Amino acid sequence: MSESGSPSSSPFIRLGSHKQPFDAYLAAPERPLDEFKGGVVVIHEVWGLTPQITGIADRFAAAGYLALAPDLMGDAALDPEVATELQRGLSDADPEVQRSAQTRLGELMAPVAAPEFATRALTILIAAVEYLQNQNGIDGCIAVTGYSFGGSYAFSLALADTRVRASVPYYGYANYTTDLLREISCPILYFVGQDDAPLMDALPTLNARMRESGTGFTAVVYPGAGHAFFNETNDVAYRAAAAEDSWQRTLAFFEEALSGLN
């Protein structure tokens, strides 16, 4: 689809302003517009807009959603071979290998930690919501999901844009005050692996702050799973049962949150 709601010949489209353009992958359902279930912003991992992420967008389209996966990394994206090596290192059973991979990733991803990157990323995500808002068949039914780095931004987008009606962060980090969390106006379904120590350590505080803020928040913890359990291209971290269960829960959550809005 184009910005006006007409079909596009390529799944990769260019959006944003002339000063801040960005690329995105658009997956449209093969059904009439009046049968669309809504729109979903799909936010990639720190590795960028990989085929694994565009494949997730395709799965949402097959389920009836207009799915838009914006590229937040641009020129900062890692070389695919380097990214694959780092993913394996981060999931390695040897703590020394993990630490080495974490150090290397920190060095390569230093630009992503800069405040100006976060500002640009949120600007892109809000533009992605705007794009979906303007498409025929969406009628305000907009959700977001993201993975790891993208899971953190799935929290941020729910906070930044009230047009988001449901958010599903996968193993993302959210260190917001209770007062800030009160600004979230949509329900959140959060997935984390029990072996993901940093996020599990942070979960009690996140649960308490969400409860105090009054935000509808549900956390699902998967035993035997760690970080990146949904990424089937990561042969160390992927957990098929957790991935399938979380996918079905995501579809049911979006269906419930978005139904009746249009």
C-alpha positions in Angstrom: 0.0 0.0 0.0 1.0 3.6 -0.5 0.6 6.4 2.0 -2.9 7.0 0.5 -4.0 3.4 1.0 -3.4 2.1 -2.6 -1.4 -1.1 -3.3 2.4 -1.0 -3.6 4.3 -3.1 -6.1 7.1 -3.8 -3.6 7.0 -4.8 0.1 9.8 -2.4 0.8 8.7 1.2 1.0 10.2 4.6 1.8 8.5 6.7 4.5 9.1 9.7 6.6 10.0 13.3 5.7 12.7 14.4 3.2 14.9 15.3 6.1 14.4 12.0 7.9 13.4 9.3 5.6 13.4 5.6 6.5 12.8 2.3 4.9 10.2 -0.2 6.0 8.8 -3.6 5.1 5.0 -3.7 4.5 3.1 -7.0 4.5 -0.6 -6.8 3.5 -3.3 -9.4 4.1 -4.7 -11.1 1.0 -8.3 -10.3 1.9 -10.7 -7.4 1.4 -10.1 -4.1 3.3 -13.2 -4.6 5.4 -11.8 -7.9 6.7 -8.5 -6.4 8.0 -8.1 -7.0 11.7 -5.9 -3.9 12.1 -2.4 -2.7 11.7 0.8 -3.9 13.6 4.1 -2.2 13.9 6.8 -4.9 14.1 10.0 -3.7 15.7 13.2 -5.6 14.9 16.1 -6.7 17.2 19.3 -4.8 17.3 20.5 -6.8 14.3 18.2 -4.7 12.1 15.5 -5.4 9.6 16.5 -9.0 8.9 14.6 -11.7 6.9 13.5 -13.2 10.3 11.7 -9.9 11.1 10.1 -9.5 7.7 9.0 -13.1 8.0 7.2 -12.2 11.3 5.5 -9.3 9.4 4.4 -11.8 6.8 2.9 -14.0 9.5 0.9 -11.1 10.9 -0.4 -10.4 7.3 -1.4 -14.0 6.9 -3.4 -13.6 10.2 -5.2 -10.6 8.8 -3.1 -7.6 9.9 -1.4 -5.0 7.8 2.1 -5.3 9.2 4.7 -2.6 9.0 8.3 -3.3 10.1 10.4 0.0 10.0 14.2 0.0 9.8 15.4 1.8 12.9 19.1 1.0 12.3 19.7 2.4 8.8 23.5 2.7 8.3 24.2 1.5 11.9 23.0 -2.0 11.1 25.7 -4.7 11.6 27.1 -6.9 8.9 24.9 -10.1 8.8 27.9 -12.4 9.4 29.0 -10.3 12.4 25.5 -10.3 13.8 25.2 -14.0 13.5 28.5 -14.6 15.3 27.4 -12.2 18.1 24.0 -13.8 18.5 25.6 -17.2 19.0 28.2 -15.7 21.5 25.5 -14.0 23.5 23.6 -17.3 23.9 26.7 -19.5 24.5 26.8 -21.6 27.7 30.3 -20.4 28.4 30.1 -17.2 30.6 33.4 -16.0 29.2 32.2 -16.3 25.6 29.0 -14.4 26.6 31.0 -11.6 28.2 33.3 -11.3 25.2 30.3 -11.1 22.9 28.6 -8.5 25.1 31.7 -6.4 25.2 32.0 -6.6 21.4 28.3 -5.8 20.9 28.6 -2.8 23.2 31.5 -1.4 21.1 29.7 -1.9 17.8 26.4 -0.6 19.1 27.7 2.5 20.9 25.8 4.8 18.5 22.5 3.1 19.4 23.0 4.1 23.0 23.2 7.8 22.1 20.1 9.9 23.1 19.8 11.2 19.5 19.4 7.7 18.3 16.5 7.1 20.6 14.9 10.3 19.5 15.2 9.4 15.9 13.9 5.8 16.5 10.8 7.1 18.3 10.2 9.6 15.5 10.3 6.7 13.0 8.0 4.6 15.1 5.4 7.4 15.5 5.6 7.9 11.7 4.9 4.2 11.3 1.8 4.5 13.4 0.8 7.5 11.4 1.2 5.5 8.2 -1.0 2.7 9.5 -3.5 5.2 10.8 -4.0 6.6 7.3 -4.5 3.2 5.6 -7.9 2.0 4.4 -9.2 -0.9 6.5 -7.3 0.0 9.7 -9.8 2.3 11.4 -7.7 3.1 14.4 -6.9 -0.5 15.2 -3.2 -0.3 15.7 -0.9 -2.5 17.8 2.9 -2.9 18.3 5.2 -5.8 19.0 9.0 -6.0 19.2 11.9 -8.3 20.1 14.7 -7.5 22.6 15.9 -4.1 21.5 12.5 -3.9 19.7 10.7 -5.1 22.8 12.1 -2.1 24.7 10.8 0.2 22.0 7.4 -1.6 22.0 7.2 -0.3 25.6 8.4 3.2 24.5 5.9 3.5 21.6 3.0 2.5 23.9 4.1 5.4 26.2 4.7 7.9 23.4 1.6 7.4 21.1 -1.9 6.9 22.4 -3.0 5.6 19.0 -1.4 2.3 20.0 -4.2 0.2 21.3 -2.1 -2.9 22.4 1.6 -3.6 22.9 3.4 -7.0 23.1 7.1 -6.6 24.0 9.2 -9.7 23.8 12.1 -9.7 26.3 12.5 -6.0 26.3 13.7 -3.7 29.1 11.4 -1.0 30.6 12.8 1.1 33.4 10.1 3.8 33.6 8.8 5.5 36.7 5.3 4.8 37.9 4.2 8.3 37.0 5.4 7.8 33.4 3.7 4.4 33.2 0.4 6.1 34.1 0.5 7.7 30.6 0.2 4.3 28.9 -3.4 3.9 27.7 -3.2 0.4 26.2 -2.9 -3.1 27.7 0.6 -4.7 27.5 1.4 -8.4 27.2 5.1 -9.1 28.1 7.1 -12.3 27.3 10.4 -13.3 29.0 12.4 -16.4 29.4 13.0 -17.7 32.9 16.7 -18.0 32.1 17.0 -14.4 31.0 18.6 -13.3 34.3 18.8 -9.5 33.9 15.1 -9.2 32.8 13.9 -11.7 35.4 15.8 -9.6 38.1 14.0 -6.5 36.8 10.5 -8.2 36.5 9.3 -7.8 40.2 9.9 -4.0 40.0 8.3 -3.8 36.6 5.3 -5.7 37.9 4.9 -3.5 40.9 5.2 -0.3 39.0 2.7 -1.4 36.4 0.3 -2.4 39.1 0.7 1.0 40.9 0.2 2.8 37.6 -3.0 1.0 36.8 -1.7 -0.1 33.4 -3.1 -3.4 32.2 0.0 -5.6 32.3 0.5 -9.3 32.0 3.9 -11.0 32.1 4.3 -14.5 30.8 7.5 -16.3 31.9 8.7 -19.4 30.0 10.8 -22.0 31.9 13.7 -23.3 30.1 13.9 -20.3 27.8 16.3 -17.4 27.8 16.8 -14.3 25.7 15.8 -14.4 22.0 13.7 -17.6 22.4 11.4 -16.4 19.6 14.2 -16.1 17.0 14.3 -19.3 15.0 17.5 -18.3 13.2 19.3 -18.4 16.6 20.0 -22.1 16.9 21.2 -21.7 20.5 18.4 -19.5 22.0 15.4 -20.6 20.0 12.7 -22.5 21.9 10.0 -23.8 19.6 7.3 -24.5 22.3 7.7 -21.0 23.9 7.8 -19.4 20.5 4.6 -21.1 19.3 2.8 -20.4 22.6 3.8 -16.8 22.7 2.7 -16.4 19.0 -0.8 -17.8 19.7 -1.1 -15.6 22.8 -0.1 -12.5 20.8 -2.7 -13.2 18.2 -5.4 -13.7 20.8 -4.3 -10.6 22.7 -4.4 -8.4 19.6 -7.8 -9.9 18.6 -9.3 -9.0 22.0 -7.7 -5.6 22.3 -8.6 -4.4 18.8 -12.0 -6.1 18.3 -14.9 -3.7 18.4 -12.7 -0.6 17.8 -13.6 -0.2 14.1 
